[in-house]
Amino acid sequence: MHHTSLCSLVVCSTGLTPETIRYLAAGLETNSSLTQLDLSENEEVSDAGMAQLVRALVHHCALTTLNLGHTGCGRLASHQLCRLF
């Protein structure tokens, strides 16, 4: 199996849906090198979607930058994100 190190991922303005967020979360579960993630301008990134991403990243995460500008994330997502830091 070939492993690659993904350090930065920009998926802004891509029309992420709950289904694609689920796939993104599954792909990030084994990534321990991601330091930058940009999900901005995706209105469908909601509290529920963020919860999926947090569950995927919480044990393998080195995030230093996360852009959620102009997404559907609210207060619940903020609480979920606290688990990462």
For each residue, the residues with C-beta under 8 A, 3 or more apart:
1:
2:
3:
4:
5: 31 33
6: 9 31 33 34
7: 33 34 35 36
8: 34 35 36 37
9: 6 34 36 37 38
10: 36 38
11: 14 16 24 38 39 42
12: 38 39 40 41 42 67
13: 40 41 42
14: 11 42
15: 42 44
16: 11 20 21 24 39 42 44 45 49
17: 20 21 44
18: 21 22 44 46 48 49
19: 22 23
20: 16 17 23 24
21: 16 17 18 24 25 44 45 49 52 53
22: 18 19 25 26 52
23: 19 20 26 27
24: 11 16 20 21 27 28 53
25: 21 22 28 29 52 53 55 56
26: 22 23 29 56
27: 23 24 30 31
28: 24 25 31 34 53 56 57 60
29: 25 26 56 57 60
30: 27 60
31: 5 6 27 28 34 57 60
32: 60 61 62
33: 5 6 7 62
34: 6 7 8 9 28 31 37 57 61 62 63
35: 7 8 62 63 64 65
36: 7 8 9 10 63 64 65 66
37: 8 9 34 63 65 66 67
38: 9 10 11 12 65 66 67
39: 11 12 16 42 45 66 67 68 71
40: 12 13 67 68 69 70 71
41: 12 13 69 70 71
42: 11 12 13 14 15 16 39 45 70 71
43: 70 71 72
44: 15 16 17 18 21 49 72
45: 16 21 39 42 49 50 68 71 72 73
46: 18 49 50 71 72 73 74 77
47: 50 51 72 73 74 75 76 77 80
48: 18 51 52
49: 16 18 21 44 45 46 52 53 72
50: 45 46 47 53 54 68 73 76 77 80 81
51: 47 48 54 55 76 77 80
52: 21 22 25 48 49 55 56
53: 21 24 25 28 49 50 56 57
54: 50 51 57 58 80 81 83 84
55: 25 51 52 58
56: 25 26 28 29 52 53 60
57: 28 29 31 34 53 54 60 61 63 84
58: 54 55 61 83 84
59:
60: 28 29 30 31 32 56 57
61: 32 34 57 58 84
62: 32 33 34 35
63: 34 35 36 37 57 66 84
64: 35 36
65: 35 36 37 38
66: 36 37 38 39 63 81 84
67: 12 37 38 39 40
68: 39 40 45 50 71 73 77
69: 40 41
70: 40 41 42 43
71: 39 40 41 42 43 45 46 68
72: 43 44 45 46 47 49
73: 45 46 47 50 68 77 78
74: 46 47 77 78
75: 47 78 79
76: 47 50 51 79 80
77: 46 47 50 51 68 73 74 80 81
78: 73 74 75 81 82
79: 75 76 82
80: 47 50 51 54 76 77 83
81: 50 54 66 77 78 84 85
82: 78 79 85
83: 54 58 80
84: 54 57 58 61 63 66 81
85: 81 82
